């Protein structure tokens, strides 16, 4: 029986959705990772890790990224449809 | 000029949306905070704090809560419409 602690090792779909949306939306603005990091007041390395799904980002920081990208926080977590 | 560090003190809309959705969805299941915490493998106090918007929860834990509530992670952050 899987324990709740294993959940994050099983899927982490949310991290992947966030990573894809971040990359797509950042590029639409013509921003580098460093540009996005500067705008959001975060470290470039942190942003790079989030874009690889390697970091368990907090809600406040997701909201901060959404704010500078001009979208609602939940939009960063919607599965990427590929259309736009 | 507001600094990025101030953003979390200004609005924290995302925390409020999450809190409202958690409470509504939990009650729809007839669960107490303790029930939800047990299902998600989290501490009851932690869930209580998140439902008050007093806690900066991580994405992995939001995903965990969404999983036991049977919704997609982003659905916990969509502004609550009041309809259902």
Backbone of each chain as nested JSON, in Angstrom:
{
  "chains": [
    {"id": "A", "residues": [
      {"number": 1, "name": "UNK", "atoms": {"N": [0.857, -1.205, 0.0], "CA": [0.0, 0.0, 0.0], "C": [0.878, 1.235, 0.0]}},
      {"number": 2, "name": "UNK", "atoms": {"N": [0.679, 2.125, -0.954], "CA": [1.542, 3.317, -1.005], "C": [1.251, 4.251, 0.152]}},
      {"number": 3, "name": "UNK", "atoms": {"N": [2.262, 4.794, 0.752], "CA": [2.078, 5.754, 1.832], "C": [2.027, 7.147, 1.226]}},
      {"number": 4, "name": "UNK", "atoms": {"N": [1.419, 8.064, 1.972], "CA": [1.269, 9.432, 1.464], "C": [2.64, 10.037, 1.163]}},
      {"number": 5, "name": "UNK", "atoms": {"N": [3.649, 9.65, 1.943], "CA": [4.985, 10.207, 1.753], "C": [5.576, 9.844, 0.394]}},
      {"number": 6, "name": "UNK", "atoms": {"N": [5.041, 8.772, -0.198], "CA": [5.594, 8.343, -1.481], "C": [5.016, 9.106, -2.655]}},
      {"number": 7, "name": "UNK", "atoms": {"N": [3.936, 9.815, -2.391], "CA": [3.224, 10.456, -3.494], "C": [4.133, 11.356, -4.306]}},
      {"number": 8, "name": "UNK", "atoms": {"N": [4.978, 12.124, -3.606], "CA": [5.792, 13.074, -4.348], "C": [6.853, 12.391, -5.205]}},
      {"number": 9, "name": "UNK", "atoms": {"N": [7.172, 11.144, -4.861], "CA": [8.134, 10.436, -5.696], "C": [7.447, 9.75, -6.872]}},
      {"number": 10, "name": "UNK", "atoms": {"N": [6.135, 9.575, -6.762], "CA": [5.414, 8.829, -7.796], "C": [5.142, 9.659, -9.041]}},
      {"number": 11, "name": "UNK", "atoms": {"N": [4.602, 10.842, -8.829], "CA": [4.137, 11.552, -10.013], "C": [4.719, 12.954, -10.153]}},
      {"number": 12, "name": "UNK", "atoms": {"N": [4.412, 13.794, -9.205], "CA": [4.8, 15.2, -9.303], "C": [4.348, 15.814, -10.613]}},
      {"number": 13, "name": "UNK", "atoms": {"N": [3.134, 15.484, -10.981], "CA": [2.574, 16.074, -12.196], "C": [2.524, 17.588, -12.09]}},
      {"number": 14, "name": "UNK", "atoms": {"N": [2.185, 18.077, -10.907], "CA": [2.02, 19.522, -10.739], "C": [3.328, 20.251, -11.052]}},
      {"number": 15, "name": "UNK", "atoms": {"N": [4.442, 19.683, -10.628], "CA": [5.739, 20.309, -10.918], "C": [5.977, 20.389, -12.422]}},
      {"number": 16, "name": "UNK", "atoms": {"N": [5.569, 19.313, -13.114], "CA": [5.79, 19.289, -14.572], "C": [4.916, 20.319, -15.277]}},
      {"number": 17, "name": "UNK", "atoms": {"N": [3.65, 20.409, -14.847], "CA": [2.757, 21.4, -15.46], "C": [3.296, 22.806, -15.22]}},
      {"number": 18, "name": "UNK", "atoms": {"N": [3.715, 23.055, -13.993], "CA": [4.254, 24.38, -13.666], "C": [5.484, 24.679, -14.529]}},
      {"number": 19, "name": "UNK", "atoms": {"N": [6.367, 23.711, -14.632], "CA": [7.608, 23.906, -15.39], "C": [7.301, 24.255, -16.85]}},
      {"number": 20, "name": "UNK", "atoms": {"N": [6.401, 23.484, -17.459], "CA": [6.074, 23.732, -18.862], "C": [5.452, 25.109, -19.048]}},
      {"number": 21, "name": "UNK", "atoms": {"N": [4.494, 25.436, -18.191], "CA": [3.827, 26.731, -18.319], "C": [4.803, 27.891, -18.117]}},
      {"number": 22, "name": "UNK", "atoms": {"N": [5.679, 27.74, -17.147], "CA": [6.658, 28.798, -16.887], "C": [7.522, 29.049, -18.114]}},
      {"number": 23, "name": "UNK", "atoms": {"N": [8.023, 27.955, -18.68], "CA": [8.919, 28.078, -19.839], "C": [8.188, 28.732, -21.012]}},
      {"number": 24, "name": "UNK", "atoms": {"N": [6.971, 28.25, -21.272], "CA": [6.199, 28.785, -22.398], "C": [5.879, 30.263, -22.197]}},
      {"number": 25, "name": "UNK", "atoms": {"N": [5.384, 30.597, -21.024], "CA": [4.975, 31.988, -20.774], "C": [6.177, 32.931, -20.709]}},
      {"number": 26, "name": "UNK", "atoms": {"N": [7.262, 32.447, -20.158], "CA": [8.482, 33.263, -20.094], "C": [8.994, 33.563, -21.502]}},
      {"number": 27, "name": "UNK", "atoms": {"N": [8.994, 32.539, -22.355], "CA": [9.492, 32.743, -23.731], "C": [8.58, 33.651, -24.534]}},
      {"number": 28, "name": "UNK", "atoms": {"N": [7.272, 33.575, -24.241], "CA": [6.331, 34.468, -24.93], "C": [6.654, 35.929, -24.643]}},
      {"number": 29, "name": "UNK", "atoms": {"N": [7.241, 36.174, -23.481], "CA": [7.635, 37.532, -23.136], "C": [9.044, 37.862, -23.63]}},
      {"number": 30, "name": "UNK", "atoms": {"N": [9.706, 36.846, -24.192], "CA": [11.075, 37.053, -24.646], "C": [12.066, 37.182, -23.499]}},
      {"number": 31, "name": "UNK", "atoms": {"N": [11.709, 36.625, -22.356], "CA": [12.561, 36.721, -21.17], "C": [13.475, 35.503, -21.03]}},
      {"number": 32, "name": "UNK", "atoms": {"N": [14.675, 35.736, -20.558], "CA": [15.566, 34.652, -20.131], "C": [15.15, 34.223, -18.719]}},
      {"number": 33, "name": "UNK", "atoms": {"N": [15.703, 33.116, -18.253], "CA": [15.446, 32.703, -16.866], "C": [15.88, 33.804, -15.911]}},
      {"number": 34, "name": "UNK", "atoms": {"N": [16.985, 34.452, -16.254], "CA": [17.499, 35.512, -15.39], "C": [16.546, 36.704, -15.366]}},
      {"number": 35, "name": "UNK", "atoms": {"N": [15.968, 37.04, -16.52], "CA": [14.978, 38.127, -16.57], "C": [13.797, 37.817, -15.642]}},
      {"number": 36, "name": "UNK", "atoms": {"N": [13.282, 36.595, -15.777], "CA": [12.125, 36.205, -14.964], "C": [12.484, 36.251, -13.476]}},
      {"number": 37, "name": "UNK", "atoms": {"N": [13.646, 35.727, -13.161], "CA": [14.09, 35.716, -11.765], "C": [14.201, 37.136, -11.213]}},
      {"number": 38, "name": "UNK", "atoms": {"N": [14.801, 38.032, -11.994], "CA": [14.955, 39.416, -11.563], "C": [13.6, 40.079, -11.333]}},
      {"number": 39, "name": "UNK", "atoms": {"N": [12.692, 39.874, -12.293], "CA": [11.359, 40.474, -12.179], "C": [10.651, 40.011, -10.91]}},
      {"number": 40, "name": "UNK", "atoms": {"N": [10.811, 38.717, -10.608], "CA": [10.066, 38.129, -9.491], "C": [10.804, 38.245, -8.163]}},
      {"number": 41, "name": "UNK", "atoms": {"N": [12.023, 38.742, -8.206], "CA": [12.792, 38.853, -6.964], "C": [13.261, 37.508, -6.446]}},
      {"number": 42, "name": "UNK", "atoms": {"N": [13.488, 36.576, -7.384], "CA": [13.957, 35.242, -7.016], "C": [15.347, 35.019, -7.594]}},
      {"number": 43, "name": "UNK", "atoms": {"N": [16.009, 33.975, -7.148], "CA": [17.348, 33.689, -7.66], "C": [17.257, 32.937, -8.985]}},
      {"number": 44, "name": "UNK", "atoms": {"N": [18.143, 33.278, -9.903], "CA": [18.154, 32.635, -11.213], "C": [18.246, 31.111, -11.098]}},
      {"number": 45, "name": "UNK", "atoms": {"N": [19.064, 30.634, -10.193], "CA": [19.217, 29.193, -10.007], "C": [17.913, 28.556, -9.534]}},
      {"number": 46, "name": "UNK", "atoms": {"N": [17.216, 29.277, -8.676], "CA": [15.926, 28.782, -8.18], "C": [14.95, 28.615, -9.341]}},
      {"number": 47, "name": "UNK", "atoms": {"N": [14.87, 29.634, -10.181], "CA": [13.969, 29.578, -11.341], "C": [14.376, 28.425, -12.266]}},
      {"number": 48, "name": "UNK", "atoms": {"N": [15.66, 28.258, -12.472], "CA": [16.14, 27.168, -13.333], "C": [15.71, 25.815, -12.77]}},
      {"number": 49, "name": "UNK", "atoms": {"N": [15.809, 25.664, -11.467], "CA": [15.416, 24.395, -10.844], "C": [13.907, 24.164, -10.968]}},
      {"number": 50, "name": "UNK", "atoms": {"N": [13.131, 25.215, -10.783], "CA": [11.677, 25.085, -10.901], "C": [11.313, 24.697, -12.334]}},
      {"number": 51, "name": "UNK", "atoms": {"N": [12.018, 25.264, -13.302], "CA": [11.723, 24.942, -14.705], "C": [12.159, 23.525, -15.076]}},
      {"number": 52, "name": "UNK", "atoms": {"N": [12.923, 22.9, -14.219], "CA": [13.276, 21.491, -14.436], "C": [12.424, 20.578, -13.565]}},
      {"number": 53, "name": "UNK", "atoms": {"N": [11.535, 21.155, -12.775], "CA": [10.721, 20.331, -11.876], "C": [11.522, 19.784, -10.714]}},
      {"number": 54, "name": "UNK", "atoms": {"N": [12.68, 20.373, -10.458], "CA": [13.588, 19.844, -9.444], "C": [13.398, 20.501, -8.083]}},
      {"number": 55, "name": "UNK", "atoms": {"N": [12.417, 21.406, -8.013], "CA": [12.285, 22.173, -6.784], "C": [10.825, 22.197, -6.323]}},
      {"number": 56, "name": "UNK", "atoms": {"N": [10.637, 21.988, -5.038], "CA": [9.294, 22.035, -4.458], "C": [8.974, 23.47, -4.05]}},
      {"number": 57, "name": "UNK", "atoms": {"N": [8.521, 24.251, -4.998], "CA": [8.294, 25.688, -4.807], "C": [7.079, 25.936, -3.901]}},
      {"number": 58, "name": "UNK", "atoms": {"N": [7.105, 27.025, -3.177], "CA": [5.983, 27.368, -2.292], "C": [4.903, 28.136, -3.051]}},
      {"number": 59, "name": "UNK", "atoms": {"N": [3.711, 28.133, -2.488], "CA": [2.585, 28.826, -3.114], "C": [2.872, 30.321, -3.266]}},
      {"number": 60, "name": "UNK", "atoms": {"N": [3.458, 30.932, -2.255], "CA": [3.746, 32.373, -2.354], "C": [4.677, 32.671, -3.53]}},
      {"number": 61, "name": "UNK", "atoms": {"N": [5.634, 31.791, -3.771], "CA": [6.548, 32.027, -4.888], "C": [5.896, 31.729, -6.239]}},
      {"number": 62, "name": "UNK", "atoms": {"N": [4.989, 30.768, -6.279], "CA": [4.234, 30.541, -7.52], "C": [3.417, 31.793, -7.825]}},
      {"number": 63, "name": "UNK", "atoms": {"N": [2.793, 32.351, -6.792], "CA": [1.979, 33.563, -6.968], "C": [2.833, 34.731, -7.454]}},
      {"number": 64, "name": "UNK", "atoms": {"N": [4.033, 34.809, -6.926], "CA": [4.953, 35.88, -7.334], "C": [5.307, 35.754, -8.814]}},
      {"number": 65, "name": "UNK", "atoms": {"N": [5.6, 34.524, -9.253], "CA": [5.918, 34.296, -10.668], "C": [4.704, 34.605, -11.541]}},
      {"number": 66, "name": "UNK", "atoms": {"N": [3.524, 34.161, -11.105], "CA": [2.309, 34.435, -11.872], "C": [2.108, 35.944, -12.013]}},
      {"number": 67, "name": "UNK", "atoms": {"N": [2.354, 36.664, -10.93], "CA": [2.16, 38.108, -10.948], "C": [3.004, 38.795, -12.008]}},
      {"number": 68, "name": "UNK", "atoms": {"N": [4.286, 38.447, -12.084], "CA": [5.143, 39.116, -13.064], "C": [4.868, 38.619, -14.479]}},
      {"number": 69, "name": "UNK", "atoms": {"N": [4.303, 37.421, -14.605], "CA": [3.944, 36.915, -15.934], "C": [2.553, 37.402, -16.347]}},
      {"number": 70, "name": "UNK", "atoms": {"N": [1.851, 38.046, -15.439], "CA": [0.548, 38.624, -15.767], "C": [-0.576, 37.613, -15.887]}},
      {"number": 71, "name": "UNK", "atoms": {"N": [-0.474, 36.508, -15.146], "CA": [-1.547, 35.509, -15.169], "C": [-1.996, 35.22, -13.739]}},
      {"number": 72, "name": "UNK", "atoms": {"N": [-3.124, 34.521, -13.619], "CA": [-3.581, 34.08, -12.309], "C": [-2.723, 32.898, -11.86]}},
      {"number": 73, "name": "UNK", "atoms": {"N": [-2.578, 32.75, -10.564], "CA": [-1.718, 31.694, -10.033], "C": [-2.112, 30.308, -10.558]}},
      {"number": 74, "name": "UNK", "atoms": {"N": [-3.413, 30.018, -10.567], "CA": [-3.843, 28.679, -10.99], "C": [-3.462, 28.387, -12.437]}},
      {"number": 75, "name": "UNK", "atoms": {"N": [-3.35, 29.446, -13.255], "CA": [-3.035, 29.238, -14.675], "C": [-1.652, 28.623, -14.877]}},
      {"number": 76, "name": "UNK", "atoms": {"N": [-0.775, 28.816, -13.921], "CA": [0.559, 28.224, -14.028], "C": [0.528, 26.713, -13.78]}},
      {"number": 77, "name": "UNK", "atoms": {"N": [-0.595, 26.215, -13.256], "CA": [-0.672, 24.792, -12.91], "C": [-1.615, 24.005, -13.812]}},
      {"number": 78, "name": "UNK", "atoms": {"N": [-2.303, 24.708, -14.703], "CA": [-3.199, 24.018, -15.636], "C": [-2.36, 23.213, -16.618]}},
      {"number": 79, "name": "UNK", "atoms": {"N": [-2.711, 21.951, -16.837], "CA": [-1.969, 21.146, -17.813], "C": [-1.863, 21.872, -19.137]}},
      {"number": 80, "name": "UNK", "atoms": {"N": [-0.662, 21.941, -19.678], "CA": [-0.417, 22.714, -20.898], "C": [-1.071, 22.054, -22.089]}},
      {"number": 81, "name": "UNK", "atoms": {"N": [-1.871, 22.857, -22.814], "CA": [-2.627, 22.304, -23.931], "C": [-1.87, 22.39, -25.251]}},
      {"number": 82, "name": "UNK", "atoms": {"N": [-0.88, 23.267, -25.292], "CA": [-0.12, 23.428, -26.529], "C": [-0.717, 24.452, -27.45]}},
      {"number": 83, "name": "UNK", "atoms": {"N": [-1.979, 24.83, -27.22], "CA": [-2.61, 25.842, -28.072], "C": [-2.471, 27.208, -27.433]}},
      {"number": 84, "name": "UNK", "atoms": {"N": [-2.529, 28.219, -28.232], "CA": [-2.436, 29.587, -27.708], "C": [-2.662, 30.544, -28.849]}}
    ]},
    {"id": "B", "residues": [
      {"number": 1, "name": "UNK", "atoms": {"N": [8.373, 52.407, -4.771], "CA": [8.226, 51.236, -5.653], "C": [8.195, 49.971, -4.798]}},
      {"number": 2, "name": "UNK", "atoms": {"N": [7.167, 49.152, -4.927], "CA": [7.103, 47.939, -4.117], "C": [8.173, 46.947, -4.536]}},
      {"number": 3, "name": "UNK", "atoms": {"N": [8.795, 46.335, -3.576], "CA": [9.784, 45.314, -3.894], "C": [9.09, 43.955, -3.965]}},
      {"number": 4, "name": "UNK", "atoms": {"N": [9.714, 43.041, -4.71], "CA": [9.108, 41.723, -4.89], "C": [8.874, 41.051, -3.535]}},
      {"number": 5, "name": "UNK", "atoms": {"N": [9.744, 41.331, -2.583], "CA": [9.605, 40.704, -1.266], "C": [8.33, 41.115, -0.552]}},
      {"number": 6, "name": "UNK", "atoms": {"N": [7.777, 42.252, -0.966], "CA": [6.573, 42.734, -0.292], "C": [5.307, 42.085, -0.831]}},
      {"number": 7, "name": "UNK", "atoms": {"N": [5.439, 41.418, -1.982], "CA": [4.246, 40.9, -2.639], "C": [3.439, 40.009, -1.717]}},
      {"number": 8, "name": "UNK", "atoms": {"N": [4.127, 39.157, -0.958], "CA": [3.375, 38.206, -0.146], "C": [2.651, 38.89, 1.009]}},
      {"number": 9, "name": "UNK", "atoms": {"N": [3.11, 40.093, 1.367], "CA": [2.41, 40.809, 2.429], "C": [1.239, 41.615, 1.875]}},
      {"number": 10, "name": "UNK", "atoms": {"N": [1.28, 41.871, 0.57], "CA": [0.251, 42.722, -0.025], "C": [-1.06, 41.985, -0.256]}},
      {"number": 11, "name": "UNK", "atoms": {"N": [-0.974, 40.827, -0.892], "CA": [-2.221, 40.212, -1.321], "C": [-2.405, 38.78, -0.804]}},
      {"number": 12, "name": "UNK", "atoms": {"N": [-1.536, 37.911, -1.223], "CA": [-1.707, 36.501, -0.892], "C": [-3.086, 36.0, -1.279]}},
      {"number": 13, "name": "UNK", "atoms": {"N": [-3.512, 36.427, -2.455], "CA": [-4.791, 35.95, -2.968], "C": [-4.796, 34.438, -3.107]}},
      {"number": 14, "name": "UNK", "atoms": {"N": [-3.672, 33.894, -3.562], "CA": [-3.608, 32.46, -3.824], "C": [-3.886, 31.66, -2.544]}},
      {"number": 15, "name": "UNK", "atoms": {"N": [-3.349, 32.141, -1.429], "CA": [-3.613, 31.441, -0.167], "C": [-5.092, 31.447, 0.168]}},
      {"number": 16, "name": "UNK", "atoms": {"N": [-5.738, 32.578, -0.125], "CA": [-7.168, 32.692, 0.199], "C": [-7.999, 31.772, -0.69]}},
      {"number": 17, "name": "UNK", "atoms": {"N": [-7.645, 31.742, -1.989], "CA": [-8.388, 30.857, -2.894], "C": [-8.215, 29.397, -2.468]}},
      {"number": 18, "name": "UNK", "atoms": {"N": [-6.984, 29.031, -2.154], "CA": [-6.721, 27.661, -1.718], "C": [-7.515, 27.348, -0.455]}},
      {"number": 19, "name": "UNK", "atoms": {"N": [-7.498, 28.254, 0.488], "CA": [-8.183, 28.021, 1.765], "C": [-9.673, 27.783, 1.538]}},
      {"number": 20, "name": "UNK", "atoms": {"N": [-10.288, 28.661, 0.743], "CA": [-11.731, 28.532, 0.492], "C": [-12.051, 27.215, -0.205]}},
      {"number": 21, "name": "UNK", "atoms": {"N": [-11.283, 26.907, -1.239], "CA": [-11.543, 25.665, -1.982], "C": [-11.363, 24.434, -1.101]}},
      {"number": 22, "name": "UNK", "atoms": {"N": [-10.326, 24.44, -0.276], "CA": [-10.078, 23.302, 0.613], "C": [-11.266, 23.085, 1.546]}},
      {"number": 23, "name": "UNK", "atoms": {"N": [-11.722, 24.168, 2.153], "CA": [-12.828, 24.062, 3.113], "C": [-14.087, 23.536, 2.419]}},
      {"number": 24, "name": "UNK", "atoms": {"N": [-14.381, 24.123, 1.248], "CA": [-15.592, 23.718, 0.529], "C": [-15.516, 22.251, 0.099]}},
      {"number": 25, "name": "UNK", "atoms": {"N": [-14.393, 21.869, -0.496], "CA": [-14.273, 20.5, -1.011], "C": [-14.202, 19.475, 0.123]}},
      {"number": 26, "name": "UNK", "atoms": {"N": [-13.555, 19.85, 1.196], "CA": [-13.478, 18.951, 2.352], "C": [-14.871, 18.708, 2.924]}},
      {"number": 27, "name": "UNK", "atoms": {"N": [-15.641, 19.775, 3.065], "CA": [-16.989, 19.629, 3.631], "C": [-17.909, 18.848, 2.71]}},
      {"number": 28, "name": "UNK", "atoms": {"N": [-17.693, 19.001, 1.397], "CA": [-18.5, 18.225, 0.448], "C": [-18.307, 16.73, 0.658]}},
      {"number": 29, "name": "UNK", "atoms": {"N": [-17.12, 16.375, 1.149], "CA": [-16.843, 14.965, 1.427], "C": [-17.279, 14.575, 2.837]}},
      {"number": 30, "name": "UNK", "atoms": {"N": [-17.716, 15.577, 3.609], "CA": [-18.111, 15.293, 4.977], "C": [-16.919, 15.028, 5.884]}},
      {"number": 31, "name": "UNK", "atoms": {"N": [-15.745, 15.54, 5.475], "CA": [-14.52, 15.301, 6.247], "C": [-14.241, 16.436, 7.224]}},
      {"number": 32, "name": "UNK", "atoms": {"N": [-13.715, 16.087, 8.381], "CA": [-13.155, 17.072, 9.302], "C": [-11.749, 17.439, 8.818]}},
      {"number": 33, "name": "UNK", "atoms": {"N": [-11.17, 18.475, 9.421], "CA": [-9.772, 18.815, 9.099], "C": [-8.869, 17.621, 9.392]}},
      {"number": 34, "name": "UNK", "atoms": {"N": [-9.181, 16.921, 10.458], "CA": [-8.366, 15.769, 10.839], "C": [-8.488, 14.647, 9.805]}},
      {"number": 35, "name": "UNK", "atoms": {"N": [-9.689, 14.434, 9.306], "CA": [-9.879, 13.419, 8.259], "C": [-9.018, 13.75, 7.033]}},
      {"number": 36, "name": "UNK", "atoms": {"N": [-9.098, 15.017, 6.611], "CA": [-8.333, 15.43, 5.432], "C": [-6.833, 15.265, 5.675]}},
      {"number": 37, "name": "UNK", "atoms": {"N": [-6.407, 15.67, 6.854], "CA": [-4.986, 15.566, 7.194], "C": [-4.53, 14.107, 7.163]}},
      {"number": 38, "name": "UNK", "atoms": {"N": [-5.329, 13.236, 7.763], "CA": [-4.981, 11.815, 7.801], "C": [-4.891, 11.244, 6.394]}},
      {"number": 39, "name": "UNK", "atoms": {"N": [-5.891, 11.569, 5.563], "CA": [-5.904, 11.059, 4.192], "C": [-4.653, 11.489, 3.424]}},
      {"number": 40, "name": "UNK", "atoms": {"N": [-4.242, 12.739, 3.654], "CA": [-3.137, 13.307, 2.882], "C": [-1.778, 13.048, 3.515]}},
      {"number": 41, "name": "UNK", "atoms": {"N": [-1.781, 12.453, 4.702], "CA": [-0.505, 12.211, 5.374], "C": [0.134, 13.489, 5.884]}},
      {"number": 42, "name": "UNK", "atoms": {"N": [-0.718, 14.453, 6.236], "CA": [-0.226, 15.725, 6.762], "C": [-0.711, 15.887, 8.204]}},
      {"number": 43, "name": "UNK", "atoms": {"N": [-0.152, 16.862, 8.897], "CA": [-0.547, 17.08, 10.287], "C": [-1.826, 17.913, 10.335]}},
      {"number": 44, "name": "UNK", "atoms": {"N": [-2.697, 17.595, 11.277], "CA": [-3.966, 18.315, 11.421], "C": [-3.746, 19.817, 11.603]}},
      {"number": 45, "name": "UNK", "atoms": {"N": [-2.745, 20.167, 12.381], "CA": [-2.458, 21.587, 12.613], "C": [-2.032, 22.275, 11.322]}},
      {"number": 46, "name": "UNK", "atoms": {"N": [-1.266, 21.557, 10.513], "CA": [-0.825, 22.106, 9.233], "C": [-2.032, 22.416, 8.353]}},
      {"number": 47, "name": "UNK", "atoms": {"N": [-2.949, 21.459, 8.255], "CA": [-4.157, 21.665, 7.445], "C": [-4.966, 22.84, 7.992]}},
      {"number": 48, "name": "UNK", "atoms": {"N": [-5.078, 22.933, 9.306], "CA": [-5.823, 24.044, 9.911], "C": [-5.199, 25.384, 9.528]}},
      {"number": 49, "name": "UNK", "atoms": {"N": [-3.876, 25.44, 9.558], "CA": [-3.194, 26.685, 9.199], "C": [-3.403, 27.029, 7.725]}},
      {"number": 50, "name": "UNK", "atoms": {"N": [-3.334, 26.025, 6.873], "CA": [-3.549, 26.27, 5.441], "C": [-4.978, 26.769, 5.202]}},
      {"number": 51, "name": "UNK", "atoms": {"N": [-5.918, 26.21, 5.91], "CA": [-7.321, 26.645, 5.747], "C": [-7.551, 28.051, 6.307]}},
      {"number": 52, "name": "UNK", "atoms": {"N": [-6.609, 28.566, 7.049], "CA": [-6.715, 29.96, 7.51], "C": [-5.84, 30.887, 6.67]}},
      {"number": 53, "name": "UNK", "atoms": {"N": [-5.145, 30.309, 5.676], "CA": [-4.252, 31.11, 4.852], "C": [-3.008, 31.535, 5.598]}},
      {"number": 54, "name": "UNK", "atoms": {"N": [-2.724, 30.857, 6.696], "CA": [-1.612, 31.257, 7.565], "C": [-0.325, 30.53, 7.238]}},
      {"number": 55, "name": "UNK", "atoms": {"N": [-0.359, 29.695, 6.214], "CA": [0.796, 28.858, 5.945], "C": [1.171, 28.912, 4.462]}},
      {"number": 56, "name": "UNK", "atoms": {"N": [2.443, 29.038, 4.194], "CA": [2.94, 29.044, 2.82], "C": [3.22, 27.608, 2.375]}},
      {"number": 57, "name": "UNK", "atoms": {"N": [2.197, 26.931, 1.956], "CA": [2.272, 25.499, 1.617], "C": [3.071, 25.278, 0.337]}},
      {"number": 58, "name": "UNK", "atoms": {"N": [3.712, 24.14, 0.231], "CA": [4.503, 23.822, -0.969], "C": [3.629, 23.181, -2.037]}},
      {"number": 59, "name": "UNK", "atoms": {"N": [4.118, 23.237, -3.264], "CA": [3.378, 22.664, -4.389], "C": [3.138, 21.166, -4.2]}},
      {"number": 60, "name": "UNK", "atoms": {"N": [4.139, 20.444, -3.721], "CA": [3.961, 19.002, -3.514], "C": [2.825, 18.716, -2.535]}},
      {"number": 61, "name": "UNK", "atoms": {"N": [2.7, 19.542, -1.509], "CA": [1.631, 19.315, -0.534], "C": [0.266, 19.739, -1.062]}},
      {"number": 62, "name": "UNK", "atoms": {"N": [0.243, 20.776, -1.91], "CA": [-1.028, 21.132, -2.559], "C": [-1.472, 19.966, -3.439]}},
      {"number": 63, "name": "UNK", "atoms": {"N": [-0.505, 19.379, -4.164], "CA": [-0.821, 18.246, -5.046], "C": [-1.341, 17.057, -4.233]}},
      {"number": 64, "name": "UNK", "atoms": {"N": [-0.762, 16.862, -3.083], "CA": [-1.181, 15.765, -2.211], "C": [-2.625, 15.956, -1.749]}},
      {"number": 65, "name": "UNK", "atoms": {"N": [-2.95, 17.187, -1.346], "CA": [-4.322, 17.485, -0.913], "C": [-5.3, 17.32, -2.077]}},
      {"number": 66, "name": "UNK", "atoms": {"N": [-4.894, 17.81, -3.256], "CA": [-5.759, 17.673, -4.43], "C": [-6.009, 16.192, -4.719]}},
      {"number": 67, "name": "UNK", "atoms": {"N": [-4.979, 15.399, -4.595], "CA": [-5.098, 13.971, -4.871], "C": [-6.147, 13.293, -4.005]}},
      {"number": 68, "name": "UNK", "atoms": {"N": [-6.114, 13.554, -2.709], "CA": [-7.081, 12.885, -1.835], "C": [-8.479, 13.492, -1.987]}},
      {"number": 69, "name": "UNK", "atoms": {"N": [-8.553, 14.733, -2.453], "CA": [-9.863, 15.347, -2.687], "C": [-10.415, 14.989, -4.07]}},
      {"number": 70, "name": "UNK", "atoms": {"N": [-9.582, 14.352, -4.884], "CA": [-10.048, 13.881, -6.191], "C": [-10.158, 14.973, -7.238]}},
      {"number": 71, "name": "UNK", "atoms": {"N": [-9.339, 16.013, -7.125], "CA": [-9.356, 17.085, -8.125], "C": [-7.939, 17.317, -8.651]}},
      {"number": 72, "name": "UNK", "atoms": {"N": [-7.84, 18.071, -9.74], "CA": [-6.538, 18.462, -10.256], "C": [-5.954, 19.553, -9.347]}},
      {"number": 73, "name": "UNK", "atoms": {"N": [-4.641, 19.61, -9.284], "CA": [-3.987, 20.569, -8.389], "C": [-4.442, 22.001, -8.657]}},
      {"number": 74, "name": "UNK", "atoms": {"N": [-4.513, 22.387, -9.921], "CA": [-4.872, 23.774, -10.222], "C": [-6.269, 24.134, -9.737]}},
      {"number": 75, "name": "UNK", "atoms": {"N": [-7.147, 23.128, -9.651], "CA": [-8.528, 23.395, -9.229], "C": [-8.594, 23.925, -7.794]}},
      {"number": 76, "name": "UNK", "atoms": {"N": [-7.599, 23.607, -6.992], "CA": [-7.585, 24.117, -5.619], "C": [-7.234, 25.603, -5.568]}},
      {"number": 77, "name": "UNK", "atoms": {"N": [-6.738, 26.148, -6.686], "CA": [-6.305, 27.551, -6.694], "C": [-7.216, 28.462, -7.517]}},
      {"number": 78, "name": "UNK", "atoms": {"N": [-8.19, 27.854, -8.196], "CA": [-9.114, 28.667, -8.983], "C": [-9.992, 29.48, -8.02]}},
      {"number": 79, "name": "UNK", "atoms": {"N": [-10.147, 30.786, -8.282], "CA": [-11.01, 31.598, -7.428], "C": [-12.378, 30.94, -7.274]}},
      {"number": 80, "name": "UNK", "atoms": {"N": [-12.833, 30.834, -6.051], "CA": [-14.078, 30.125, -5.763], "C": [-15.282, 30.903, -6.281]}},
      {"number": 81, "name": "UNK", "atoms": {"N": [-16.102, 30.222, -7.052], "CA": [-17.238, 30.905, -7.687], "C": [-18.49, 30.858, -6.825]}},
      {"number": 82, "name": "UNK", "atoms": {"N": [-18.537, 29.928, -5.877], "CA": [-19.715, 29.816, -5.036], "C": [-20.769, 28.898, -5.608]}},
      {"number": 83, "name": "UNK", "atoms": {"N": [-20.638, 28.554, -6.883], "CA": [-21.63, 27.656, -7.485], "C": [-21.105, 26.232, -7.457]}},
      {"number": 84, "name": "UNK", "atoms": {"N": [-22.025, 25.302, -7.436], "CA": [-21.641, 23.884, -7.476], "C": [-22.879, 23.04, -7.5]}}
    ]}
  ]
}
